[in-house]
Amino acid sequence: MQYTVIFDVQPDGGYHASCPALPGCHSEGDTLDEAIANIREAIAVYLESLQAHGEPFPIEDILIKPLTVTLTP
């Protein structure tokens, strides 16, 4: 399975990780590598729970595109 994960740098250090296709699936880590390992585990547990309850795995339908916004003075 492959899902998009967003990593946000935290003001006090470390990273917050979330998977938009899996509502409520979040994790964190002191380093990017730790955050990656933790969110992988969180995603696996999330999917295992869905599987145990006979629910389908979410299909990711996300489009990420940077946008330029111009402000007028």
C-alpha positions in Angstrom: 0.0 0.0 0.0 1.2 3.5 -0.7 -0.2 6.7 1.0 0.8 10.3 1.0 2.1 11.6 4.3 2.6 15.2 5.4 5.4 16.1 7.7 5.2 19.4 9.6 8.3 20.7 11.4 7.3 21.5 15.0 8.3 24.8 16.6 9.9 23.0 19.6 11.7 20.5 17.4 10.7 17.2 15.8 8.0 16.4 13.3 4.3 15.8 13.2 3.2 13.3 10.6 -0.3 12.8 9.2 -1.9 10.7 6.5 -4.8 12.6 4.9 -6.3 9.5 3.3 -6.6 7.9 6.7 -8.6 10.2 9.0 -7.1 10.4 12.5 -3.9 8.7 11.5 -1.1 10.8 13.0 2.2 10.3 14.6 5.4 12.2 15.5 9.1 11.9 16.0 12.1 13.8 17.2 13.8 13.3 13.9 12.5 12.9 10.4 13.6 9.3 10.3 11.8 8.6 13.6 8.7 10.3 12.3 8.8 8.2 9.2 9.1 5.0 11.2 6.3 6.0 13.5 3.8 7.0 10.8 4.6 3.7 8.9 3.7 1.8 12.1 0.6 4.0 12.6 -0.6 3.4 9.0 0.0 -0.4 9.4 -2.0 -0.5 12.6 -4.8 1.6 11.0 -5.0 -0.8 8.0 -4.9 -3.9 10.2 -7.8 -2.5 12.1 -9.8 -1.9 9.0 -8.9 -5.4 7.7 -10.0 -7.0 11.1 -13.4 -5.3 10.8 -13.9 -6.3 7.2 -13.7 -2.7 6.0 -12.1 -1.6 2.7 -8.8 0.2 2.5 -9.2 3.8 1.6 -8.3 4.8 -1.9 -6.1 7.9 -1.9 -7.6 10.6 -4.0 -5.4 13.6 -3.2 -3.9 16.2 -5.5 -1.1 18.3 -4.0 -0.2 21.4 -6.0 1.7 24.5 -4.9 -0.1 27.7 -5.6 1.3 31.2 -5.9 -0.8 33.9 -4.2 -0.2 37.6 -5.0 -1.0 40.2 -2.4 -1.7 43.8 -3.3 -0.3 46.5 -1.0 
